[in-house]
Amino acid sequence: MTAPQYQPEAPADWFVDPADLGVPGATGADGVDEGLLGWQSEALCAQTDPEAFFPEKGGSTRDAKRICESCDVRAQCLEYALANDERFGIWGGLSERERRKLKKEMQQAS
């Protein structure tokens, strides 16, 4: 038995439209009402290599953050990551460490 080969590229279908999953309120790309995750269809990361947003430990986050800088849904992305305690990857232009620091600062300010 041979081990499966490592594939460095993400599959073309890595992004799943929330409407396809049956997320309540999601109606797809027609712009009517896409529910809580509707922002994902407008995210620039959905149009780029997802590996940039999940670098290996010690890997560069520069490319992902550069993409986030010009993303129209950056605030929604960050809000989602903070609310759902996302532990890995770049969300809303921040790394896990940066999100933890921001969350701690927000808690102290309350």
C-alpha positions as YAML, in Angstrom:
chain: A
units: angstrom
residues:
- id: 1
  name: MET
  ca: [0.00, 0.00, 0.00]
- id: 2
  name: THR
  ca: [1.41, 3.38, -0.97]
- id: 3
  name: ALA
  ca: [0.85, 6.65, 0.84]
- id: 4
  name: PRO
  ca: [-1.20, 9.28, -0.98]
- id: 5
  name: GLN
  ca: [0.84, 11.92, -2.74]
- id: 6
  name: TYR
  ca: [1.01, 15.38, -1.20]
- id: 7
  name: GLN
  ca: [-0.77, 17.91, -3.38]
- id: 8
  name: PRO
  ca: [0.54, 21.43, -2.78]
- id: 9
  name: GLU
  ca: [-2.46, 23.06, -4.45]
- id: 10
  name: ALA
  ca: [-5.88, 23.42, -2.91]
- id: 11
  name: PRO
  ca: [-8.74, 21.81, -4.81]
- id: 12
  name: ALA
  ca: [-10.62, 24.11, -7.17]
- id: 13
  name: ASP
  ca: [-13.79, 23.57, -5.16]
- id: 14
  name: TRP
  ca: [-12.38, 24.54, -1.74]
- id: 15
  name: PHE
  ca: [-14.88, 27.39, -1.33]
- id: 16
  name: VAL
  ca: [-18.43, 26.31, -0.66]
- id: 17
  name: ASP
  ca: [-21.24, 28.81, -1.14]
- id: 18
  name: PRO
  ca: [-23.25, 29.04, 2.09]
- id: 19
  name: ALA
  ca: [-26.44, 28.78, 0.03]
- id: 20
  name: ASP
  ca: [-25.29, 25.40, -1.23]
- id: 21
  name: LEU
  ca: [-24.95, 24.24, 2.37]
- id: 22
  name: GLY
  ca: [-28.45, 25.38, 3.24]
- id: 23
  name: VAL
  ca: [-27.36, 28.10, 5.64]
- id: 24
  name: PRO
  ca: [-30.56, 29.84, 6.80]
- id: 25
  name: GLY
  ca: [-31.08, 33.09, 4.95]
- id: 26
  name: ALA
  ca: [-28.40, 32.35, 2.33]
- id: 27
  name: THR
  ca: [-29.70, 32.77, -1.18]
- id: 28
  name: GLY
  ca: [-26.50, 32.60, -3.17]
- id: 29
  name: ALA
  ca: [-24.71, 35.05, -5.42]
- id: 30
  name: ASP
  ca: [-27.82, 36.96, -6.51]
- id: 31
  name: GLY
  ca: [-27.23, 39.50, -3.73]
- id: 32
  name: VAL
  ca: [-30.70, 39.27, -2.20]
- id: 33
  name: ASP
  ca: [-29.91, 37.92, 1.29]
- id: 34
  name: GLU
  ca: [-26.96, 35.68, 1.90]
- id: 35
  name: GLY
  ca: [-27.32, 35.40, 5.67]
- id: 36
  name: LEU
  ca: [-24.57, 35.61, 8.23]
- id: 37
  name: LEU
  ca: [-21.87, 34.19, 5.96]
- id: 38
  name: GLY
  ca: [-22.84, 36.14, 2.84]
- id: 39
  name: TRP
  ca: [-19.71, 38.27, 3.09]
- id: 40
  name: GLN
  ca: [-17.61, 35.23, 2.15]
- id: 41
  name: SER
  ca: [-18.77, 35.35, -1.46]
- id: 42
  name: GLU
  ca: [-17.31, 38.86, -1.74]
- id: 43
  name: ALA
  ca: [-14.04, 38.07, 0.04]
- id: 44
  name: LEU
  ca: [-10.88, 38.45, -2.04]
- id: 45
  name: CYS
  ca: [-9.42, 35.36, -0.38]
- id: 46
  name: ALA
  ca: [-12.12, 33.30, -2.08]
- id: 47
  name: GLN
  ca: [-10.52, 34.28, -5.37]
- id: 48
  name: THR
  ca: [-6.93, 33.49, -4.40]
- id: 49
  name: ASP
  ca: [-4.79, 30.62, -3.14]
- id: 50
  name: PRO
  ca: [-6.10, 29.62, 0.31]
- id: 51
  name: GLU
  ca: [-2.68, 28.37, 1.36]
- id: 52
  name: ALA
  ca: [-1.51, 31.97, 1.68]
- id: 53
  name: PHE
  ca: [-4.05, 32.44, 4.49]
- id: 54
  name: PHE
  ca: [-2.96, 29.34, 6.40]
- id: 55
  name: PRO
  ca: [0.85, 29.45, 6.37]
- id: 56
  name: GLU
  ca: [2.92, 26.83, 8.13]
- id: 57
  name: LYS
  ca: [4.32, 27.78, 11.53]
- id: 58
  name: GLY
  ca: [6.95, 30.45, 10.98]
- id: 59
  name: GLY
  ca: [5.76, 31.06, 7.41]
- id: 60
  name: SER
  ca: [5.12, 34.52, 6.01]
- id: 61
  name: THR
  ca: [1.71, 36.15, 6.37]
- id: 62
  name: ARG
  ca: [2.69, 39.13, 4.21]
- id: 63
  name: ASP
  ca: [0.86, 38.06, 1.03]
- id: 64
  name: ALA
  ca: [-2.37, 37.23, 2.83]
- id: 65
  name: LYS
  ca: [-2.35, 40.50, 4.77]
- id: 66
  name: ARG
  ca: [-1.70, 42.44, 1.57]
- id: 67
  name: ILE
  ca: [-4.80, 40.88, 0.01]
- id: 68
  name: CYS
  ca: [-6.84, 41.65, 3.13]
- id: 69
  name: GLU
  ca: [-5.85, 45.33, 3.00]
- id: 70
  name: SER
  ca: [-7.94, 45.90, -0.12]
- id: 71
  name: CYS
  ca: [-10.80, 43.51, 0.71]
- id: 72
  name: ASP
  ca: [-14.24, 45.12, 1.04]
- id: 73
  name: VAL
  ca: [-15.41, 42.58, 3.65]
- id: 74
  name: ARG
  ca: [-12.36, 42.69, 5.89]
- id: 75
  name: ALA
  ca: [-14.34, 43.98, 8.89]
- id: 76
  name: GLN
  ca: [-16.98, 41.23, 8.58]
- id: 77
  name: CYS
  ca: [-14.24, 38.64, 8.27]
- id: 78
  name: LEU
  ca: [-12.47, 39.84, 11.40]
- id: 79
  name: GLU
  ca: [-15.75, 40.06, 13.30]
- id: 80
  name: TYR
  ca: [-16.56, 36.47, 12.31]
- id: 81
  name: ALA
  ca: [-13.12, 35.23, 13.38]
- id: 82
  name: LEU
  ca: [-13.35, 36.93, 16.75]
- id: 83
  name: ALA
  ca: [-16.91, 35.74, 17.39]
- id: 84
  name: ASN
  ca: [-16.08, 32.16, 16.42]
- id: 85
  name: ASP
  ca: [-12.66, 32.02, 18.09]
- id: 86
  name: GLU
  ca: [-10.87, 31.07, 14.87]
- id: 87
  name: ARG
  ca: [-7.51, 29.70, 15.94]
- id: 88
  name: PHE
  ca: [-5.74, 29.30, 12.62]
- id: 89
  name: GLY
  ca: [-5.06, 31.43, 9.59]
- id: 90
  name: ILE
  ca: [-5.32, 35.05, 8.60]
- id: 91
  name: TRP
  ca: [-8.79, 36.50, 9.12]
- id: 92
  name: GLY
  ca: [-9.62, 40.15, 8.58]
- id: 93
  name: GLY
  ca: [-5.95, 40.89, 8.02]
- id: 94
  name: LEU
  ca: [-4.85, 39.61, 11.44]
- id: 95
  name: SER
  ca: [-2.95, 36.50, 12.49]
- id: 96
  name: GLU
  ca: [-4.09, 34.30, 15.35]
- id: 97
  name: ARG
  ca: [-1.67, 36.05, 17.72]
- id: 98
  name: GLU
  ca: [-2.88, 39.49, 16.62]
- id: 99
  name: ARG
  ca: [-6.54, 38.44, 17.06]
- id: 100
  name: ARG
  ca: [-5.83, 37.10, 20.57]
- id: 101
  name: LYS
  ca: [-4.18, 40.41, 21.49]
- id: 102
  name: LEU
  ca: [-7.09, 42.41, 20.05]
- id: 103
  name: LYS
  ca: [-9.64, 40.25, 21.84]
- id: 104
  name: LYS
  ca: [-7.76, 40.67, 25.13]
- id: 105
  name: GLU
  ca: [-7.64, 44.46, 24.65]
- id: 106
  name: MET
  ca: [-11.36, 44.52, 23.87]
- id: 107
  name: GLN
  ca: [-12.13, 42.53, 27.03]
- id: 108
  name: GLN
  ca: [-10.02, 44.85, 29.16]
- id: 109
  name: ALA
  ca: [-11.75, 47.90, 27.68]
- id: 110
  name: SER
  ca: [-15.20, 46.54, 28.61]
...
